[in-house]
Amino acid sequence: MTSYDAVLVVSFGGPEHADHVIPFLENVTRGRNIPRERLVEVGAHYALFDGVSPINEQNRQLIDALRTELAGSDVDLPIYWGNRNWDPMLTDTMAEMADAGVKKAIAFVTSAYSSYSGCRQYRENIAAAQEAVGADAPEIDKLRVFYDHPGFVAPFIDGVAAALEKLPAGSHLAFTAHSIPLSMAGGCDYEAQLQETARLIAEACGNPPWQLVYQSRSGPPQVPWLEPDICDHIDALSHAGEPGVAVVPIGFVSDHMEVVYDLDTEAAQRAAELGLPFVRVPTPGIDPRFVTMIRQLIEERVVANPNRLTLGALTIKPDVCAPTCCAPPPARPRPAS
């Protein structure tokens, strides 16, 4: 049982103005030798939305809902927010917390699964921010991953049920998540956890035909990543004569850019071109069950003998990640100069 002074919401971040897009993408890709032409190409996706990613506003709404959820509970704590790649940057937030006298905080990371980019890298970001702030930086504990928590799974179950009502009988479910390099996937439980989340949702919806697929690949073509890609999968469904598809973005907690562009724009357009009926299921966002889940995860760390809620068959991840958990992928060789 631990006492905390604050809650820290940690997220990816996103641009909120057209002038922010390329600097934001430079932050995201720093150290990865991504050509500027590729940044400009990806930046064009943001131009369709006036240079604004929905993620920051979605996080503001989530924090407002969480503040209401925590009020009057056993964990009525102030909430801070810091991002990996754009304002409010995590280091600035850590300095703000130190100035406010926060000594120990519990961190909710907006990633449901175990992987280097979704877990360990955020812990590295927190450690780097603490080092930058210095001796007064608060101690931070990260909440466990929540891929099979009922507060995360239940909104998807309802969304799938509603989507299937709009589609022809026998329609297929395509569960989507951000692809990662195979070298990263081999060092974590990302695939197994995604498969378990998909299984739980499909089982609750009567076990329609389903497959786990991936999206938003950003690496060079010669580096193998998790497949199949969602658009290739839509091609295969159409070729096989499937009656329709409900796309279920289980890899995301809110409808940010990789949902509204990669799915609502690219994947939806591919399905329309092929004449394949298509419905995209919403992410949890600020569904009250999801917001309550965050409070419950915090309570797991602050009350004696907590009830650790889970729907799945996999082992609940520990509160404190092992040193070998979610190993970083091997460093890419730099091109010859």
C-alpha positions as CSV (number, residue, x, y, z in Angstrom):
1,M,0.0,0.0,0.0
2,T,1.6,3.3,-1.2
3,S,0.7,7.0,-0.7
4,Y,0.8,9.3,-3.7
5,D,0.7,13.1,-4.1
6,A,-0.5,13.2,-7.7
7,V,-1.5,11.4,-10.9
8,L,0.6,11.9,-14.0
9,V,-1.1,11.2,-17.4
10,V,1.6,10.4,-20.0
11,S,0.9,10.3,-23.7
12,F,2.4,10.5,-27.2
13,G,1.4,14.1,-28.0
14,G,0.4,15.7,-31.3
15,P,0.6,18.9,-33.2
16,E,-2.2,21.5,-32.8
17,H,-1.3,23.9,-35.6
18,A,0.0,23.4,-39.2
19,D,3.4,25.0,-38.2
20,H,3.8,22.3,-35.5
21,V,3.6,19.3,-37.8
22,I,7.2,18.9,-39.1
23,P,8.8,19.8,-35.7
24,F,6.5,17.3,-34.1
25,L,7.5,14.6,-36.6
26,E,11.1,15.5,-36.1
27,N,10.6,14.8,-32.4
28,V,8.9,11.5,-33.1
29,T,11.6,10.2,-35.5
30,R,14.7,11.7,-33.8
31,G,17.7,9.3,-34.0
32,R,15.9,7.0,-36.6
33,N,17.5,8.4,-39.8
34,I,14.1,9.1,-41.4
35,P,14.6,11.2,-44.6
36,R,12.9,14.7,-44.5
37,E,10.9,13.7,-47.6
38,R,9.2,11.0,-45.6
39,L,8.3,13.6,-42.9
40,V,6.8,15.8,-45.5
41,E,4.8,12.9,-46.9
42,V,3.4,12.0,-43.4
43,G,2.8,15.7,-42.7
44,A,0.4,15.7,-45.7
45,H,-1.8,13.4,-43.7
46,Y,-2.1,16.1,-41.0
47,A,-2.8,18.7,-43.6
48,L,-6.1,17.0,-44.2
49,F,-7.0,18.0,-40.7
50,D,-5.6,21.6,-40.8
51,G,-2.4,20.3,-39.0
52,V,-4.3,19.4,-35.9
53,S,-4.0,15.9,-34.3
54,P,-7.0,15.1,-32.2
55,I,-4.9,13.4,-29.4
56,N,-4.2,16.4,-27.2
57,E,-7.8,17.5,-27.1
58,Q,-8.8,13.9,-26.4
59,N,-6.4,13.8,-23.5
60,R,-7.8,17.1,-22.1
61,Q,-11.3,15.5,-22.2
62,L,-10.0,12.3,-20.5
63,I,-8.2,14.3,-17.8
64,D,-11.4,16.3,-17.1
65,A,-13.4,13.1,-16.9
66,L,-10.8,11.5,-14.6
67,R,-10.7,14.6,-12.3
68,T,-14.5,14.1,-11.9
69,E,-14.1,10.4,-11.3
70,L,-11.4,10.9,-8.7
71,A,-13.3,13.6,-6.8
72,G,-14.6,12.2,-3.6
73,S,-12.9,8.9,-4.0
74,D,-10.0,7.5,-2.0
75,V,-7.6,8.7,-4.7
76,D,-8.8,12.3,-5.0
77,L,-5.4,13.6,-6.3
78,P,-4.3,16.5,-8.6
79,I,-3.7,15.4,-12.2
80,Y,-0.7,16.5,-14.3
81,W,-0.1,15.7,-18.0
82,G,3.1,15.3,-20.0
83,N,3.8,14.1,-23.5
84,R,6.6,12.3,-25.2
85,N,6.7,14.4,-28.4
86,W,4.8,17.6,-28.1
87,D,3.5,20.2,-25.6
88,P,3.0,19.8,-22.8
89,M,6.4,18.1,-22.8
90,L,7.1,15.6,-20.0
91,T,10.2,17.4,-18.8
92,D,8.2,20.7,-18.4
93,T,5.5,18.9,-16.5
94,M,8.0,17.2,-14.3
95,A,9.4,20.6,-13.4
96,E,5.9,21.9,-12.7
97,M,5.3,19.0,-10.3
98,A,8.6,19.6,-8.5
99,D,7.8,23.3,-8.1
100,A,4.4,22.3,-6.6
101,G,6.1,20.0,-4.1
102,V,5.0,16.7,-5.5
103,K,7.2,13.9,-4.1
104,K,5.6,10.8,-5.4
105,A,3.1,10.3,-8.3
106,I,1.4,7.4,-10.1
107,A,1.6,7.5,-13.9
108,F,-1.2,6.4,-16.3
109,V,0.3,5.8,-19.8
110,T,-2.2,5.9,-22.6
111,S,-1.0,2.5,-24.0
112,A,-2.8,-0.7,-23.1
113,Y,-0.1,-3.2,-24.1
114,S,3.4,-4.3,-23.3
115,S,6.0,-3.3,-25.9
116,Y,9.1,-1.2,-26.1
117,S,7.4,1.8,-27.6
118,G,4.2,1.4,-25.5
119,C,5.8,0.7,-22.1
120,R,9.6,0.7,-21.6
121,Q,10.1,3.8,-23.8
122,Y,7.6,5.8,-21.7
123,R,9.5,4.7,-18.6
124,E,12.7,5.9,-20.2
125,N,11.0,9.2,-21.0
126,I,10.0,9.6,-17.4
127,A,13.5,8.8,-16.2
128,A,15.0,11.3,-18.7
129,A,12.6,14.0,-17.4
130,Q,13.5,13.2,-13.8
131,E,17.2,13.5,-14.6
132,A,16.6,16.8,-16.4
133,V,14.7,18.3,-13.5
134,G,17.2,17.0,-10.9
135,A,17.0,16.1,-7.3
136,D,13.6,17.7,-6.7
137,A,11.9,15.6,-9.4
138,P,9.2,13.4,-8.0
139,E,9.4,9.6,-7.8
140,I,7.0,8.1,-10.4
141,D,5.4,4.7,-10.4
142,K,3.7,3.5,-13.6
143,L,0.4,1.7,-13.6
144,R,0.2,-1.8,-15.1
145,V,-1.0,-2.5,-18.7
146,F,-4.7,-2.9,-19.1
147,Y,-5.4,-4.8,-22.3
148,D,-7.8,-7.2,-20.7
149,H,-9.3,-5.0,-18.0
150,P,-13.1,-4.9,-18.4
151,G,-13.1,-1.1,-18.5
152,F,-11.0,-1.2,-21.7
153,V,-12.7,-4.3,-23.3
154,A,-16.4,-3.6,-22.6
155,P,-16.6,-0.4,-24.8
156,F,-15.2,-2.3,-27.7
157,I,-17.7,-5.1,-27.2
158,D,-20.6,-2.7,-27.3
159,G,-19.0,-1.0,-30.4
160,V,-18.6,-4.3,-32.2
161,A,-22.2,-5.3,-31.5
162,A,-23.5,-2.0,-32.8
163,A,-21.3,-2.3,-35.9
164,L,-22.4,-5.8,-36.8
165,E,-26.0,-4.6,-36.7
166,K,-25.1,-2.2,-39.5
167,L,-23.3,-4.8,-41.7
168,P,-24.5,-7.8,-43.7
169,A,-24.8,-11.1,-41.8
170,G,-21.5,-13.0,-41.6
171,S,-19.4,-9.9,-41.7
172,H,-15.8,-10.1,-40.6
173,L,-14.0,-8.4,-37.7
174,A,-10.6,-6.9,-38.3
175,F,-8.9,-6.0,-35.0
176,T,-6.2,-3.4,-35.7
177,A,-3.1,-2.2,-33.8
178,H,0.0,-0.2,-34.6
179,S,2.5,-2.5,-36.3
180,I,6.0,-2.7,-34.7
181,P,9.2,-4.3,-36.1
182,L,9.5,-8.0,-35.6
183,S,12.8,-7.4,-33.7
184,M,10.7,-5.4,-31.1
185,A,7.8,-7.8,-31.1
186,G,10.1,-10.7,-30.2
187,G,11.1,-9.0,-26.9
188,C,7.6,-8.4,-25.5
189,D,4.1,-9.8,-25.1
190,Y,2.5,-7.3,-27.5
191,E,1.1,-9.9,-30.0
192,A,-0.1,-12.3,-27.3
193,Q,-1.9,-9.5,-25.5
194,L,-3.5,-8.2,-28.7
195,Q,-4.7,-11.7,-29.5
196,E,-6.2,-12.0,-26.1
197,T,-8.1,-8.7,-26.3
198,A,-9.4,-9.6,-29.7
199,R,-10.5,-13.0,-28.5
200,L,-12.3,-11.5,-25.5
201,I,-14.3,-9.1,-27.7
202,A,-15.1,-11.7,-30.4
203,E,-16.2,-14.2,-27.9
204,A,-18.6,-11.7,-26.2
205,C,-20.0,-10.9,-29.6
206,G,-20.8,-14.5,-30.6
207,N,-17.5,-15.4,-32.2
208,P,-17.9,-14.0,-35.7
209,P,-14.9,-14.6,-38.1
210,W,-12.0,-12.3,-37.1
211,Q,-8.3,-11.7,-37.6
212,L,-5.7,-9.5,-35.9
213,V,-4.1,-7.1,-38.5
214,Y,-1.8,-4.1,-38.3
215,Q,-1.6,-0.5,-39.4
216,S,0.6,2.6,-39.4
217,R,3.8,1.0,-40.3
218,S,6.6,3.6,-40.5
219,G,9.8,1.7,-41.0
220,P,11.9,1.0,-44.2
221,P,10.6,-1.7,-46.4
222,Q,13.6,-4.0,-45.9
223,V,12.9,-4.2,-42.1
224,P,10.2,-6.8,-41.3
225,W,7.2,-5.6,-39.3
226,L,4.1,-7.3,-38.0
227,E,1.6,-8.1,-40.7
228,P,-0.8,-8.2,-42.5
229,D,-1.6,-4.5,-43.1
230,I,-5.2,-3.5,-42.7
231,C,-5.5,-2.3,-46.4
232,D,-4.0,-5.6,-47.7
233,H,-6.4,-7.4,-45.4
234,I,-9.4,-5.5,-46.9
235,D,-8.1,-6.5,-50.3
236,A,-8.1,-10.1,-49.2
237,L,-11.6,-10.0,-47.7
238,S,-13.0,-8.5,-50.9
239,H,-11.2,-11.1,-53.1
240,A,-12.7,-13.8,-50.8
241,G,-16.2,-12.4,-51.2
242,E,-16.7,-11.6,-47.6
243,P,-19.9,-9.7,-47.0
244,G,-18.4,-6.8,-44.9
245,V,-15.9,-5.8,-42.3
246,A,-16.0,-4.1,-38.9
247,V,-12.6,-2.5,-38.1
248,V,-11.9,-2.6,-34.4
249,P,-8.9,-0.4,-33.4
250,I,-8.0,-2.3,-30.2
251,G,-4.4,-0.9,-30.3
252,F,-5.7,2.6,-29.4
253,V,-7.5,4.2,-26.5
254,S,-8.8,7.2,-28.4
255,D,-9.6,8.3,-32.0
256,H,-6.4,10.1,-32.7
257,M,-4.5,10.6,-36.0
258,E,-3.6,7.0,-36.7
259,V,-7.3,6.2,-36.4
260,V,-8.9,9.1,-38.3
261,Y,-6.3,8.9,-41.1
262,D,-5.1,5.3,-41.4
263,L,-8.6,3.8,-40.8
264,D,-11.3,6.4,-41.4
265,T,-9.5,7.8,-44.5
266,E,-7.2,5.2,-46.1
267,A,-8.9,1.9,-45.0
268,A,-12.4,3.3,-45.5
269,Q,-11.5,4.5,-49.0
270,R,-10.0,1.1,-49.9
271,A,-13.1,-0.6,-48.8
272,A,-15.3,1.8,-50.7
273,E,-13.3,1.3,-53.9
274,L,-13.8,-2.4,-53.6
275,G,-17.5,-2.2,-52.7
276,L,-16.9,-3.8,-49.3
277,P,-19.3,-2.7,-46.6
278,F,-17.2,-1.1,-43.8
279,V,-17.8,0.2,-40.3
280,R,-15.1,1.5,-37.9
281,V,-15.7,0.8,-34.2
282,P,-15.0,3.7,-31.8
283,T,-12.2,3.5,-29.3
284,P,-12.9,3.9,-25.5
285,G,-12.1,7.6,-25.4
286,I,-14.0,9.0,-22.4
287,D,-16.4,6.1,-22.0
288,P,-17.3,6.1,-18.3
289,R,-16.2,2.5,-17.9
290,F,-12.7,3.4,-19.2
291,V,-12.4,6.4,-16.9
292,T,-13.5,4.3,-14.0
293,M,-10.9,1.7,-15.0
294,I,-8.1,4.3,-14.5
295,R,-9.4,5.0,-11.0
296,Q,-9.5,1.3,-10.3
297,L,-5.9,0.8,-11.5
298,I,-4.8,3.6,-9.2
299,E,-6.7,2.0,-6.3
300,E,-4.8,-1.2,-6.9
301,R,-1.7,0.6,-5.8
302,V,-3.1,2.5,-2.8
303,V,-5.5,0.2,-1.0
304,A,-4.8,-2.9,0.9
305,N,-5.8,-6.2,-0.7
306,P,-7.0,-4.6,-4.0
307,N,-9.3,-6.4,-6.5
308,R,-7.2,-6.6,-9.6
309,L,-9.8,-6.8,-12.4
310,T,-9.1,-8.8,-15.5
311,L,-11.2,-10.7,-18.1
312,G,-8.4,-12.6,-19.7
313,A,-6.5,-15.9,-19.4
314,L,-3.0,-14.4,-19.5
315,T,-1.1,-13.6,-16.4
316,I,-1.7,-10.1,-15.1
317,K,1.4,-8.0,-15.6
318,P,3.2,-7.0,-12.4
319,D,3.1,-3.4,-11.1
320,V,6.9,-3.1,-11.5
321,C,8.3,-4.2,-14.8
322,A,11.2,-6.6,-14.8
323,P,14.6,-5.3,-16.1
324,T,14.2,-7.5,-19.2
325,C,10.6,-6.5,-19.9
326,C,9.8,-5.0,-23.3
327,A,13.4,-5.0,-24.5
328,P,14.4,-2.3,-27.0
329,P,14.9,-3.4,-30.6
330,P,18.5,-3.7,-31.8
331,A,20.0,-0.5,-33.0
332,R,19.7,0.1,-36.7
333,P,23.1,0.5,-38.6
334,R,23.7,4.0,-39.8
335,P,24.0,4.4,-43.5
336,A,27.6,4.8,-44.8
337,S,28.6,8.4,-45.3
